Amino acid sequence: MNAEDPVLASIQREARARSTVLRQAVVWTPLFLAAAGAFLFFLIDEARGGDRGSWFTVGLLGVFTVLFGYMSVQALRDLTGEPAEHEGLITRRWARTDAFLFRSHYVRVEPGIILRIDPRHHDVTEGEYVWVRYYRGTSVAISFERREPPEGVREKLRRRR
């Protein structure tokens, strides 16, 4: 197969996006399970009058359990569900460093969908009208396709310039 083959390129984009979602599930699910186990242990211990922790520990573990659980559930839902599709204007593109380690790139597609992109494989810029396929829970973009904007969007773009 040729490297320029559109079918092969589509399969590779889908595999890259899916591996990103799988990586998120692998990171967040064990953290969620560990936090939930610790939360339940300390909650039961405190409720029975034990001396292993405090209500502060229970509260802190409860917060971490909710945060890790949310990220885990979103990734697992994306792995089992179908990707979403949307058509709109890219109004912003930016990058930021997450957790002081990883540089992440994002785009905002009207009416306010923020997606994480891979800049090596998603060559889109502000002001382009696109059809996008993405995972809804984790906001990971799979593919973009440039389209001709409707007349209302064209007018909006002319007024901006």
Secondary structure in CASP SS format (residue, H / E / C, confidence):
PFRMAT SS
TARGET T0000
AUTHOR 0000-0000-0000
METHOD secondary structure of the structure
MODEL  1
M C 1.00
N C 1.00
A C 1.00
E C 1.00
D C 1.00
P H 1.00
V H 1.00
L H 1.00
A H 1.00
S H 1.00
I H 1.00
Q H 1.00
R H 1.00
E H 1.00
A H 1.00
R H 1.00
A H 1.00
R H 1.00
S H 1.00
T H 1.00
V H 1.00
L H 1.00
R H 1.00
Q H 1.00
A H 1.00
V H 1.00
V H 1.00
W H 1.00
T H 1.00
P H 1.00
L H 1.00
F H 1.00
L H 1.00
A H 1.00
A H 1.00
A H 1.00
G H 1.00
A H 1.00
F H 1.00
L H 1.00
F H 1.00
F H 1.00
L H 1.00
I H 1.00
D H 1.00
E H 1.00
A H 1.00
R C 1.00
G C 1.00
G C 1.00
D C 1.00
R C 1.00
G C 1.00
S C 1.00
W H 1.00
F H 1.00
T H 1.00
V H 1.00
G H 1.00
L H 1.00
L H 1.00
G H 1.00
V H 1.00
F H 1.00
T H 1.00
V H 1.00
L H 1.00
F H 1.00
G H 1.00
Y H 1.00
M H 1.00
S H 1.00
V H 1.00
Q H 1.00
A H 1.00
L H 1.00
R H 1.00
D H 1.00
L H 1.00
T H 1.00
G C 1.00
E C 1.00
P C 1.00
A E 1.00
E E 1.00
H E 1.00
E E 1.00
G E 1.00
L E 1.00
I E 1.00
T E 1.00
R E 1.00
R E 1.00
W E 1.00
A E 1.00
R E 1.00
T E 1.00
D E 1.00
A C 1.00
F C 1.00
L C 1.00
F E 1.00
R E 1.00
S E 1.00
H E 1.00
Y E 1.00
V E 1.00
R E 1.00
V E 1.00
E C 1.00
P C 1.00
G C 1.00
I E 1.00
I E 1.00
L E 1.00
R E 1.00
I E 1.00
D C 1.00
P C 1.00
R C 1.00
H C 1.00
H C 1.00
D C 1.00
V C 1.00
T C 1.00
E C 1.00
G C 1.00
E C 1.00
Y E 1.00
V E 1.00
W E 1.00
V E 1.00
R E 1.00
Y E 1.00
Y E 1.00
R C 1.00
G C 1.00
T C 1.00
S C 1.00
V E 1.00
A E 1.00
I E 1.00
S E 1.00
F E 1.00
E E 1.00
R E 1.00
R C 1.00
E C 1.00
P C 1.00
P C 1.00
E H 1.00
G H 1.00
V H 1.00
R H 1.00
E H 1.00
K H 1.00
L H 1.00
R H 1.00
R H 1.00
R H 1.00
R C 1.00
END
